[in-house]
Amino acid sequence: MDGRQVAAYLDRIGLPRPGQPDAAALRALQLAHLSAVPFETLSVARGEPIVLTEQALWEKLVERRRGGFCYELNGAFAALLGALGYRVELLAARVFGKDGRVGPPFDHMALRVELDGPWLVDVGFGRFSHHPLRLDERGPQADPAGRFTLAEHGPGLDVLMDGDPQYRLDLRPYALADFGPTCWWQATSPDSHFTRSTTCSRLTAEGRITLAGTRLIRTGADGSRSERELTAEQALAAYREHFGIELDELPVSAPLRPARH
């Protein structure tokens, strides 16, 4: 990522270039990214190809001002952090389902950033920590989103939010291309929850705003929740107003239930 691309990416998330790659700047970058770039599965619903290269991700998130799911969001953010001088590794994770079982390898992508110690950074899991988490801390870590705990499980770590397991981290570093096969499966298989639901969601100052199909959901930081069913015209306007996404029409396959992430 060259200087022009870095500047455009920082403009996309509304931040000036940080003076140095430290923990405070990393915290600000993660929060700004979560607030500006939505987690969204429109490419899956519209049959758009998802290309896991640094250039393709930059073009989608920055030039086209879109969002994406975990491989895209964390893949692009890793490239930005690397260009800003951070030491970043891509980590694979297996997401816990509601039945308590974990999904397949490479089910999710997260980031390890090395500073004074190792940090877990994740801008691609939807409702998750607002700030980076210490990878070497085993006690509870307070965050605006809740209390997070990282528990050892074999050679990896289980990440828990308010006591509920979220995903199981593999601590080995991987290349972006390693996530390609599972990304393709998630985007195309009828067994993937991403092909059965369409969602667009981002962090707000009040909590979170989500468009699930044609349902507009507002979640407060205090746990309050309101829902409103929209017409197709209202949903298109909501994409523009709340997420900066211009669509000519809604995805025809968009059901009315939210995705897991």
Disulfide bonds with the S-S distance in Angstrom:
none
